[in-house]
């Protein structure tokens, strides 16, 4: 049985989020990704492996090189799940705006 990593644990790491940002614009090899960071290439490879295990990136062999790309559908799934909270936060911010306006109006004697 293949164990899968938790997607939220994977994206909690700032380096892995940065890798996702890089891959959002283009397909890259591990070496090309590693050039953007001040850590050893094996460290970046481990980060890529975790993202791959979470199905956030996919690997495509092209000759001797492996090219990584963002799995847009998986990111859409993540965004869809977050959307429920986004609406909740927007509603709460709107309620806070209304409350602050009411307080301000009372202070100004309106």
Secondary structure per residue as TSV (DSSP state, phi and psi in degrees):
chain	resnum	aa	ss	phi	psi
A	1	X	-	360.0	129.6
A	2	X	-	-87.0	123.6
A	3	X	-	-81.2	137.8
A	4	X	-	-110.3	140.6
A	5	X	-	-78.7	158.7
A	6	X	-	-78.8	127.1
A	7	X	H	-61.6	-34.9
A	8	X	H	-73.2	-33.8
A	9	X	H	-65.9	-39.0
A	10	X	H	-63.2	-44.0
A	11	X	H	-84.4	-1.8
A	12	X	T	-74.5	-18.4
A	13	X	S	-85.4	127.2
A	14	X	H	-62.5	-32.2
A	15	X	H	-67.2	-42.3
A	16	X	H	-66.9	-37.1
A	17	X	H	-63.4	-39.7
A	18	X	H	-64.4	-38.0
A	19	X	H	-62.7	-42.4
A	20	X	H	-61.5	-40.1
A	21	X	H	-62.7	-43.7
A	22	X	H	-60.0	-45.6
A	23	X	H	-73.7	-15.7
A	24	X	H	-66.7	-25.9
A	25	X	H	-99.7	-21.5
A	26	X	-	-166.1	159.2
A	27	X	-	-78.7	138.9
A	28	X	E	-142.7	154.6
A	29	X	E	-83.7	165.7
A	30	X	H	-60.9	-39.1
A	31	X	H	-62.5	-42.2
A	32	X	H	-65.9	-37.8
A	33	X	H	-65.6	-45.7
A	34	X	H	-60.9	-30.8
A	35	X	T	-61.9	-17.6
A	36	X	T	-89.1	0.9
A	37	X	S	-130.6	156.0
A	38	X	S	-99.2	41.3
A	39	X	S	-131.3	166.4
A	40	X	-	-65.4	147.9
A	41	X	H	-58.3	-39.3
A	42	X	H	-59.3	-31.0
A	43	X	H	-65.8	-44.0
A	44	X	H	-64.9	-40.2
A	45	X	H	-59.8	-39.0
A	46	X	H	-65.1	-42.2
A	47	X	H	-61.1	-44.0
A	48	X	H	-63.0	-40.3
A	49	X	H	-59.5	-43.5
A	50	X	H	-63.1	-45.1
A	51	X	H	-62.5	-36.4
A	52	X	H	-67.9	-42.6
A	53	X	H	-62.6	-30.0
A	54	X	T	-86.5	0.7
A	55	X	T	64.4	27.9
A	56	X	S	-87.8	-24.0
A	57	X	E	-130.5	154.3
A	58	X	E	-123.2	151.9
A	59	X	E	-110.2	134.1
A	60	X	E	-127.3	120.0
A	61	X	E	-75.2	126.7
A	62	X	E	-131.2	96.9
A	63	X	T	68.4	-126.8
A	64	X	T	-89.1	-8.2
A	65	X	E	-103.1	151.1
A	66	X	E	-109.1	125.4
A	67	X	E	-104.4	134.8
A	68	X	E	-107.2	143.3
A	69	X	E	-142.7	154.6
A	70	X	E	-69.8	137.2
A	71	X	-	-91.6	98.1
A	72	X	H	-60.7	-39.3
A	73	X	H	-61.6	-39.1
A	74	X	H	-67.4	-38.4
A	75	X	H	-65.5	-35.6
A	76	X	H	-65.1	-38.8
A	77	X	H	-60.9	-43.8
A	78	X	H	-63.1	-44.9
A	79	X	H	-62.5	-40.6
A	80	X	H	-61.7	-42.0
A	81	X	H	-65.1	-40.6
A	82	X	H	-70.4	-23.7
A	83	X	H	-56.9	-36.4
A	84	X	H	-61.1	-35.0
A	85	X	H	-79.2	-34.9
A	86	X	H	-58.1	-45.3
A	87	X	H	-65.4	-40.1
A	88	X	H	-61.5	-45.6
A	89	X	H	-63.5	-42.1
A	90	X	H	-63.1	-41.6
A	91	X	H	-62.1	-42.7
A	92	X	H	-68.2	-38.9
A	93	X	H	-65.0	-38.2
A	94	X	H	-64.5	-41.0
A	95	X	H	-62.9	-41.0
A	96	X	H	-63.8	-43.3
A	97	X	H	-58.3	-44.1
A	98	X	H	-62.5	-43.3
A	99	X	H	-63.5	-44.8
A	100	X	H	-64.5	-36.9
A	101	X	H	-65.0	-40.9
A	102	X	H	-63.6	-44.5
A	103	X	H	-63.1	-44.3
A	104	X	H	-62.0	-42.9
A	105	X	H	-65.0	-38.0
A	106	X	H	-66.8	-39.2
A	107	X	H	-67.7	-31.2
A	108	X	T	-88.3	3.6
A	109	X	T	75.7	24.5
A	110	X	-	-95.5	360.0
